[in-house]
Amino acid sequence: MIKRLSKLKGILPTSQKGFLERHYQGRLSDLNNRKKLVLVLMLTFGVVFSASAVKLQIWMTGETPERLQILTDLMESDLTPRTGITAEFTPLPWTDSDHKFLLAAASGETPDLAMTAVLLPAEMGIRGAAVDLKKAFGTEFDKVASVHFPNTFTSYTFQNAVFAVPYRVESNPMIVRYDILQNLGFSVPKTWDELRTMLPKLQANQMNFTQTFGIGEESFRPFSMFVWQNGGRFFNDDLTASAWDEPEAIKGFTELVELYTKYKIPVEDVPIETFRRGEAPIMLLPWWTYGSFQQGLPELAGKWGIELVPGTMRNGKLDQTSWFGGTPLIIFNKSKHQKEAWEWIKWVTQPEIQGELAKRTIEKIPGSLLLPSVPEAYNMLPLPEKHREVFRDQAKASKAPVFTVASERIINRYIQFALNEAVVQGVSPDVAIKKAAQGVNMDLKTKWAEWKRFISKL
């Protein structure tokens, strides 16, 4: 434009040169202003877009593609339009998932977020791989934590640092055949004393009570229940030694063992068919099997239900504590999107989203169950009202395992060893559990020395 103006000025009369010059100067100024405006708009919207349009990488342990699709649909219809935050989910099997996370942390090739086993977050945090959410997000974290079952955070906490928020929980109540109990003249047992009184008559009619979990891999659940209901604990105050050799823990372990040795309940896992046939009209219910009972027993509609586990009278109060865990979400320290990851956690754990997610999962996947980590969300579950209440109330009454430096697998292995020795080999329960405590102590001593360099940095 400037070259064209120079040529025209050379051939036009002087009176028209000033007019032309002013005209083109105005055009140039207007053009420059437009360019500046476009540039400002591009920069403004570009910054907003780049700050909000984030795709998080999330590894979800134990989730199926079908469940993750439900989560994706809910996220893309609610969170993404408002914030631009979306996610790519990677389902992982439970088998060896802990090892995969530890390898990822060691290599620095981690996702932004992950759902892990119950006791892994604190270990990841001590190793410097997971964000201390309480420290990083302060009052926001406190607000989020306040709507969850408070007992879940026990497993994620170490020396006042908290490394996770629960995504869902496990609640393991009791399942009963009301029709059979009524025919035998029994009420639903509220205490273990009541249940033990019922056993002779049940067994005389070729029936029995079953722990369901047996003395194998899942035996830590009934073990924990009996130890806790009797006032026992897993570790001493500073988490450096086992407390299984304390009188309360020994009493709880002995009661569990005697159900097998003295009262002759089944040692092995018991299938759903025994409940259908009436051979096991009272069972402890693994939460993940609930859908099988709902879907698989149409002929027993109205004849069965779930109840809180039997309890132990202690200090004048009925203690119905059971093992309880919340499947946790962690944010990795290597994530470049920690703020967005926290926004995603806040979104997925609010009561309305927890309730809607559980509702859609139950309705769209026959036989499935998702128990929210937020008590308020239970009102939205498409389950019988009493079942909703029992799952919620059992979660409230229960305890989550305490984290310490000893491996969860090793702790559970010592439980299995003690039960096998006492139940199968006939070793005194007192001797078996004290031997297990000594084994745990040796492992704790090794682990505290190994982890000292990590813990000193917290």
Secondary structure by P-SEA (a helix, b strand, c coil): caaaaaaaaacccccaaaaaaaaaaaaaaaaaaaaaaaaaaaaaaaaaaaacbbbbbbbbccccaaaaaaaaaaaaacccccccbbbbbbbbcccaaaaaaaaaaaacccccbbbbccaaaaaaaaaccccccccccaaaaaaaaaaccccccccccccccccccccbbbbbbbbbcaaaaaaacccccccaaaaaaaaaaaaaacccccccccccccaaaaaaaaaaaaccccccccccccccccaaaaaaaaaaaaacccccccccccccccccccccccccccccaaaaaaaccccccccccccccbbbbcccccccccbbbbbbbbbbcccccaaaaaaaaaaaacaaaaaaaaaaaaaacccbbbbbccccccccccccaaaaaaaaaaaaaccccccccccaaaaaaaaaaaaaaaccccccaaaaaaaaaaaaaaaaaaaaaaaaaaaaac
